[in-house]
Amino acid sequence: MSANLSVRTVALADERDLLDHVPETAPLGWLRHGEGIVAWGEAARVELAPEDAVRGAVRFDSAAHRLGRLFGSAEVDDAVELPGTGPVAFGSFTFDPRSSGSVLVVPRVVVGRRQGRTWLTTICDRPGSHPQELLARVTPWRPVEELRWSAGTLSSDEWQTAVARAVARIKDGELDKVVLARDALAQAREPIDVRRLLARLTRDYPDCYTFSVAGMVGATPELLVRREGEHVTALVLAGTRPRGRTESEDARLAEELFSSAKESEEHRYAIESLRATLSPLCSAIDTAEHPELLRLANVQHLASPVRATVGSGVATLEVVAALHPTAAVGGTPTTAAMELIAELEGMDRGRYAGPVGWIDARGNGEWGIAIRSAEIMGARARLFAGCGIVAGSEPATELAEAETKFRVMREALTDRG
């Protein structure tokens, strides 16, 4: 890791789509509604081994400390001064602290847009580097060709059996809820151009947070936490139905979602879990009395926005550490759910369902949960989808929900002309 970064942010008179700036190699991104930040290159990298995470918060503490030293020694010239300007790092953490793969990347070049203002940040790890030397040549996006699909860790029948076992354990009183995930595999003829996936995801899911960090790519509807100064916001999603093929079917499914005792129970657990977690770190925690409906292209969710004021001296990654894993991707109680996930899923989730996002030197940042996602490794993609299991869950229904959630990345990977 370089000890002295030279960072310069300037306004950029450019109204092109942010993805039009990005080269093919290892693009980084966080996008929503045409705004956000994209980046490439690598000025510094922080890798966190499983040994750093014997307890869940240790890796986040280590990440904050190492990033703080890096940013603290940087020479910064920031003419824009918005969240996301100056030195910034993209991060992606594993779901389980015992898994390897958690990483923070400080890019060489960042292009951002916020509130109609666009900027360029260059980050050099040696004195005298000229910003233009860091700008890469953008090549046309390549199609994803000759995609072959194969089963993941568990077959459909095996996964339904795991769901049934989880329901039995819940009815026995061992826990209230557990989230079980599935994976699926895809193999292309040539390395997958992540930019094409990002373009499709931002087009098809503009209300989601489209991300790309160290090969983890997706469009998550789940905002774990956004921090701007002392203010933090989050969005709790729990309870799902597919979208209808007609307006009347869509409305019927939405009404079914609101009236479902199972879905309401799942949502209530998620809200209670978040409030309990934020209480030691934040004041003035405000949650909606009733959930609202969040409609996405393929599914609709029960959603509850949360707002709070962060306490003095509380670091952003400290809040991320406290919130992960949420009941929406782990379960309730957390410890029992994590143990059951390890027992029944039969796989290492890696960075699926872990925190993903960005942070700047002032502590501003946005962190989501890496769901509706895939890990891209050259020509190979590993897709993930998970479902919340409670006492009223039925295996066949949960399997259908998982298949609906897989659709996000399956369609992003599939060329349709």
ABEGO torsion letter per residue (X at the ends): XBABBBBBBBBBBBABBAAAABBABGBBBBBBGGBEBBBBEBABBBBBBAAAAABAAAAAAAAAAAAAAAAAABBBBBAAGBBGBEBBBBBBBBABAABBGBBBBBBABBBBBBGGBBBBBBBBABBGBBAAAABBBBBBBBBBBGBBBBBBABBAAAAAAAAAAAAAAAAAGABABBBBBBBBBBBBABBBBAAAAAAAAAAABAABBBBBBGGBBBBBABBABBBBEABBBBBBBBEBBBBBABAAAAAAAAAAAAABAAAAAAAAAAAAAAAAAAAAABBGBBBBABBBBBBBAABBBBBBBBBBBBBBGBBAAAAAAAAOBBAAAAEOBAAAAAAAAAAAAGBBAEABGBBBEBBBAAGBEBBBBBBGBBBBBEABBBBBBBBBBBAABBAAAAAAAAAAAAAAAAAAABBAX
